[in-house]
């Protein structure tokens, strides 16, 4: 899953936005589980990037709702 920029978020429709949000949440859960088991993640900065992208998606979703 790629990290999205604001411009890319605005181009997505609502269904795609929700789909990306679910995919990123699943990816974040997998990364956190890998860390909890004691393994080292393949990319250490990926968790932070994923969290920020999820926040961007939620913000865009809330903007559209208003």
C-alpha positions as CSV (number, residue, x, y, z in Angstrom):
1,X,0.0,0.0,0.0
2,X,1.4,3.3,-1.0
3,X,1.4,6.5,1.1
4,X,-1.1,8.9,-0.3
5,X,-0.7,12.7,-0.7
6,X,-3.5,15.2,-0.2
7,X,-3.9,15.7,-3.9
8,X,-4.4,12.0,-4.4
9,X,-6.9,11.8,-1.6
10,X,-9.1,14.5,-3.2
11,X,-9.2,12.5,-6.5
12,X,-10.7,9.4,-4.7
13,X,-14.4,8.9,-4.5
14,X,-16.0,7.9,-1.2
15,X,-16.0,4.2,-1.8
16,X,-12.4,4.1,-2.7
17,X,-11.6,6.3,0.3
18,X,-13.3,3.8,2.7
19,X,-11.6,0.9,0.9
20,X,-8.1,2.4,1.3
21,X,-8.8,3.2,5.0
22,X,-9.7,-0.4,5.7
23,X,-6.6,-1.7,3.8
24,X,-4.3,0.7,5.7
25,X,-5.8,-0.2,9.1
26,X,-5.3,-3.9,8.3
27,X,-1.7,-3.2,7.3
28,X,-1.1,-1.3,10.5
29,X,-2.5,-4.1,12.6
30,X,-0.1,-6.6,10.8
31,X,2.9,-4.3,11.4
32,X,2.0,-3.9,15.1
33,X,1.5,-7.6,15.5
34,X,4.9,-8.3,14.0
35,X,6.5,-5.9,16.5
36,X,4.5,-7.3,19.4
37,X,5.8,-10.8,18.6
38,X,9.3,-9.6,18.9
39,X,10.2,-9.5,15.3
40,X,11.6,-6.4,13.6
41,X,9.5,-4.7,11.0
42,X,10.8,-4.7,7.5
43,X,10.6,-0.9,7.4
44,X,10.8,0.8,10.8
45,X,9.3,4.1,9.6
46,X,6.4,2.4,7.9
47,X,4.2,2.4,11.1
48,X,4.4,6.1,11.4
49,X,3.7,6.7,7.8
50,X,0.7,4.4,7.8
51,X,-0.7,6.2,10.9
52,X,-0.3,9.6,9.3
53,X,-2.0,8.4,6.1
54,X,-4.9,6.9,8.0
55,X,-5.3,10.3,9.8
56,X,-5.3,12.0,6.4
57,X,-8.0,9.7,5.1
58,X,-10.2,10.2,8.1
59,X,-9.8,14.0,7.8
60,X,-10.8,13.9,4.2
61,X,-13.7,11.7,4.9
62,X,-14.9,14.1,7.6
63,X,-14.5,17.1,5.3
64,X,-16.7,15.4,2.7
65,X,-19.4,14.6,5.3
66,X,-19.7,18.2,6.3
